[in-house]
Amino acid sequence: MDRTDDAPGMRTTRLPLVAPTPAVPGGFSAKAFSGEVVPFGVTAFREGHDIIGVHLRLMSPGGHESLHRLTPLNDGTDRWRADVALEERGTWSFRFEAFSDDFATWSHAAELKAAVDVDTPVSAALGAQLFARAAAEKNRPAAERKRLAAAAEGLRGADAGTIAAVARDAELAALFADRPLTTLQSASDWLKILVERERAGVGAWYEFFPRSEGAKRLKDGSIKSGTFRTAMKRLPGVAGMGFDVIYLPPIHPIGEINRKGRNNTLEAQPGDPGSPYAIGSRDGGHDAIHPDLGTAADFRAFVRAAEKAGLEVALDLALQAAPDHPWVSEHPEWFTVLPDGTIAYAENPPKKYQDIYPINFDRDPAGIYAEVLRIVRHWVSQGVKIFRVDNPHTKPVQFWEWLIGTVCAEDPDVIFLSEAFTRPAMMQSLAKAGFQQSYTYFTWRNTKAELEEFLGSISRDTADFMRPNLFVNTHDILTEYLQYGGRAAYRIRAAIAATAAPTYGVYAGYELFENVARPGSEENIDNEKYEYKFRDWDAAEASGDSLAPLLRRLNEIRRSHPALRQLRNLSVHWSDDDSILVYSKHLGSAFTETGSADTIIVVANVDPHSVRQTTVHLDTQQWGIPLGESYEVEDLLTGSVWTWTDHNYVRLDAFAEPVHILKVRERS
Amino acid sequence: MDRTDDAPGMRTTRLPLVAPTPAVPGGFSAKAFSGEVVPFGVTAFREGHDIIGVHLRLMSPGGHESLHRLTPLNDGTDRWRADVALEERGTWSFRFEAFSDDFATWSHAAELKAAVDVDTPVSAALGAQLFARAAAEKNRPAAERKRLAAAAEGLRGADAGTIAAVARDAELAALFADRPLTTLQSASDWLKILVERERAGVGAWYEFFPRSEGAKRLKDGSIKSGTFRTAMKRLPGVAGMGFDVIYLPPIHPIGEINRKGRNNTLEAQPGDPGSPYAIGSRDGGHDAIHPDLGTAADFRAFVRAAEKAGLEVALDLALQAAPDHPWVSEHPEWFTVLPDGTIAYAENPPKKYQDIYPINFDRDPAGIYAEVLRIVRHWVSQGVKIFRVDNPHTKPVQFWEWLIGTVCAEDPDVIFLSEAFTRPAMMQSLAKAGFQQSYTYFTWRNTKAELEEFLGSISRDTADFMRPNLFVNTHDILTEYLQYGGRAAYRIRAAIAATAAPTYGVYAGYELFENVARPGSEENIDNEKYEYKFRDWDAAEASGDSLAPLLRRLNEIRRSHPALRQLRNLSVHWSDDDSILVYSKHLGSAFTETGSADTIIVVANVDPHSVRQTTVHLDTQQWGIPLGESYEVEDLLTGSVWTWTDHNYVRLDAFAEPVHILKVRERS
């Protein structure tokens, strides 16, 4: 746009442009991942009755500029929208430009007046002026200019019928679609959106403890730890289920002082491996590898094996120290020293965690910042590009803004996942400060009402800055819903997690329906944090006691349906039953490789103890299907095919198939 | 605050401070009126378990700085709040400061640990350190320092009981309330809030047409117009009802070309006075006075008489011209000239308004801007400080930002009321651009559900930038609710308008229950816009057929209850009946002249055709009354007194007393 009619010094533009999105308050950049279809929106309007148009001007990180016409929502909000898929990684700039749409204003008024033969000579003359103006635009192709000049000529002295025909002429209107004729122009400020790599937004995660994979019970009753070399053998199985990321809890030496025993008991017994979160011992700290797991070379081999299987390795970044961590003696200034000269344990008064010293970030910020950066760089040099950050909410948010900003400036491939389970303000601030992904309240959102609110929240309210990773369970979380919901609960939660967000995760054992909690807690009994677990994946699958086939199928569905690899395209629909949750994910034909729209409808019975039947009511218009028209849906889990409309009967048996994942078939 | 621990270049402060309010997006200043109690809020939190405190630092327009401690809402939002009454007019600056509250952190942990006798020597030593630090602060009074030093001494080697006693010592805690002991400090950016004069936010408005007040039917059947001199006689009556502002529709010469006749007919009959909105004739334009109304001196006398009666005069600012307005011949460039050389009428195609030419602000902005400024300055020089702006949404928002900014920089007493009835985006943008007051959707919000949503919206969602003026009717608006709701409807709407917002208004005739609409329209039949109205106020009141006594009482109640002169203190409460609306307005004792809290509960039966009885459920805690405790309420309309709790039976007879306005009596 060459000029604007915006007066200097005024906060209001000549044509007001209000509340542009995506936008994140506080000076933070909005976020997207490569390939994400981003809804750009702005509130734009003008005084009086004349018609305006709105453009989005995008400047790619490489400096390529493009213009996109926005569509008015026409719902009384004066809101306009354009969906654009952002591929190129880096920081994009964008702004909105409003303009008077002189052709639309003329044709609208001329058509209405022609219908009642009012002001006919004036309409004709105004139209002739307008087309002559367009015909004089030097940057139009000659053929267009000729066509426009002819239209101008044809309008001179025209009657009402001729005017109406010109005003309705789609071919003429098309000449103004890309190059509108305007007398007024306004522009918003420039805004920014950071596009990160696809894995920042899309992926299926699998967590396992490498020490359990290949652990052996010896004849003397003691246990030989699994190693990177033995754990490597499980990678094809994980990859075969369709996962993209293999996440490992801390792989560092584990403290021996105050080591925790099985089931979080205070006294470890000989042979108890201890919690990997009590990091550091005489064998080293955060840059070291637990000797039981192998060597640095073994770890690199593990990373390569994962890569070969199509898996990326994610490491845990847990910034805390066991009492025997080398930091404690080398850098006591990184901890809180009490008046008696001891170092303060982690605590939540009066509770105390005696196997862990928390870092005090305010005593020697420069030293601590440099050390953490050194550690992250070390693991990046070992081939790790993803970090699952333990309890980031117990460290300063500002520290994370600095660390992630520094690391990603060096290597924009690095991804940090925030494991903060706390109040929304902190969780959201961590996301704004730079975390590429965040754990969410998903595990505690189990009823239909809870899930509807939650899904709306992650896909709309916070999507500009927070990318949810919907883990169904973790080594810390075994919800009551899973404890008491039987196998149906596991099926339901996996299906929702895999389809509702482009990133989800599973902690090993989920597929074996491990559902017994330590009494009074919300985590597994005999928790793997404090001991080795022995699991026979193949035997479980052979006997039909494994969820692996469902996980495999869910990941296949995710790979073949691009709509499921988007975050912001979820819509909740209505059902008459208070346990039947319905949502859809839709991706328009402009954004798919096939050129066909991709529409998935998920219908889930979230009551794991019942058979439910009800009617679901779908807003099919948002997928381009007029209300009342029929279309075919195919259940991607069972292969069943039905003819649906906007109102459909469903029956979901929690004990058989609690969830439909329906693909809407292209209509011929 | 001397320093912050906020690292340069980071968007996150060391202690995060997020979403400060009041704040208006788009770079606009937040607004308050002198005497308004403004809720300042911010989301503040920190990593880990340590306790923080938050201060609001206020800088008055005159440069006086003050510090206010915020209270945490403790509702999981990490939101903090402090209410401050802003008196001084002008632009205030404010920011939020978060700090580690070292005393609170110690006393909280020490008390919990002392209870189980854990870490007793460490707690004692930490406490001794803390008090010694406070005792060393040079800016503390000597007595305080002595007291703190003694506390430090007393903690050395103390047992758990002593520690607990010190941790709970309210007197010691008080020493840290005003002067907290902190190790970490963060500050938000500075924000701005503009405090305008009280009348910008508080007032009861009354509209009349001066030409009707004192108009006389002559023997020959013709009508002699009322004048400023005759209309003046009505001022004591209006003031006697307790109104603050007398608003006059345009007082300028009325066009003769294409003048509208009675009931908006196209052909005026001889003697028809025409619409005052068709401004301008051979007698002059926007700076002139209609000869029928009198002279400039008469007008000034009217303004003085109003002032004497305690009324401010508000004039209409309707920027449009009759075809015979002097502008049309002198400045044809201010209008849209059609190809046939004629000037374009106002239109909404294909409808046309042939008595009015709209101004085209884009043809000669400099000329038009200067002319409007000249006109406003002229009326300001005549003693007018309030302008009710007709249809501002048909002029550029940017123009209003400029005009209001320019006028109020010269004279901050000037108030502009936006008469925009259009979509929310435009209405809100006009308010943000500078309008001190706005008409609202109030007249079309009549059911309980509509009103609950509406009252929440005006008192919370938009209160930082938009001040509602709740007119119950206007010369353009006679809603179906009033047309068909009988006298009860008039009582109900007046009571709600007068109590729900600090500014409301009435157009003359409302008190006579004028409720007949022109068929097919939502305005009065025989509309005063096109003819003279004859009304006998005294006779109506003498016969009991007037609402004047109720309006008088409502305005008395408003004057004696400061809670009703606030905007942001409204809370909606629950009732079991879908037509019984309940809300309260509360002003804490810190903000009243009497030093007693002022609490008003309004219970309205919004169904004007029925008797309703139900139970209302009140959140009394927000007024400082514990749930379940009883208190006395006095009906300010009837004098009845009841003992209420949080659940109360009410019976409201639309045909007798459809509304309770209850004062909560101070409890002894």
Interface residues (C-beta under 8 A of the other chain):
Chain A: D5 D6 A7 M10 R11 T12 T13 R14 P16 V18 A19 P25 G26 G27 F28 T43 F45 R46 E47 G48 H49 G76 T77 D78 H108 A109 L112 K113 A115 V116 V118 P121 V122 A125 L126 Q129 T183 L184 L338 P339 D340 T342 E347 N348 P349 P350 K352 P358 D362 H393 T394 K395 P396 V397 Q398 E401 W402 R423 P424 A425 M426 S429 K432 A433
Chain B: D5 D6 A7 M10 R11 T12 T13 R14 P16 V18 A19 P25 G26 G27 F28 T43 F45 R46 E47 G48 H49 G76 T77 D78 H108 A109 L112 K113 A115 V116 V118 P121 V122 A125 L126 Q129 T183 L184 L338 P339 D340 T342 E347 N348 P349 P350 K352 P358 D362 H393 T394 K395 P396 V397 Q398 E401 W402 R423 P424 A425 M426 S429 K432 A433
